[in-house]
Amino acid sequence: MYKQNPKSPLMKALVGKQKNLPQHLQEKILASPAKQTTSGEFAYEKHRKDMEMGKATYPSDKVRAALTSMTSDNVTYKDAKKELRKKRKAEYNAKNKK
């Protein structure tokens, strides 16, 4: 049966010549919580970072842009969305300058 998620590093057996290592090193290898991320988790984290940096748009910003474009005669949805992204990017840059 195919499982999409890989096994936890704690559940995996030692591979290769790792079983020839001294016992205390084998225990360290088995006890180490190696971080394994799936491609979905990686993509989600990248998207969250892009939204924070102003490279992608928050869903709430899309709603704000739509409301702004509906209530204003000279602002389009595209322009309102760009302005909100610029604001996020400026906030991110200000936060990371410290």
FENRA-V795231 format. One record per backbone hydrogen bond with DSSP energy under -0.5 kcal/mol. NH is the residue of the N-H (numbers start at 1). CO is the residue of the C=O. If there is no record, write none. Layout:
BEGIN
nh:NH co:CO
nh:NH co:CO
END
This chain:
BEGIN
nh:11 co:8
nh:12 co:8
nh:18 co:15
nh:19 co:16
nh:20 co:17
nh:21 co:18
nh:25 co:22
nh:26 co:22
nh:27 co:23
nh:28 co:24
nh:29 co:25
nh:30 co:26
nh:31 co:27
nh:32 co:28
nh:34 co:32
nh:36 co:34
nh:37 co:35
nh:42 co:38
nh:43 co:39
nh:44 co:40
nh:45 co:41
nh:46 co:42
nh:47 co:43
nh:48 co:44
nh:49 co:45
nh:50 co:46
nh:51 co:47
nh:52 co:48
nh:53 co:49
nh:54 co:50
nh:54 co:51
nh:55 co:50
nh:56 co:50
nh:62 co:58
nh:63 co:59
nh:64 co:60
nh:65 co:61
nh:66 co:62
nh:67 co:63
nh:68 co:64
nh:69 co:65
nh:70 co:66
nh:71 co:67
nh:72 co:68
nh:80 co:76
nh:81 co:77
nh:82 co:78
nh:83 co:79
nh:84 co:80
nh:85 co:81
nh:86 co:82
nh:87 co:83
nh:88 co:84
nh:89 co:85
nh:90 co:86
nh:91 co:87
nh:92 co:88
nh:93 co:89
nh:94 co:90
nh:95 co:91
nh:96 co:92
nh:97 co:93
nh:98 co:94
nh:98 co:95
END
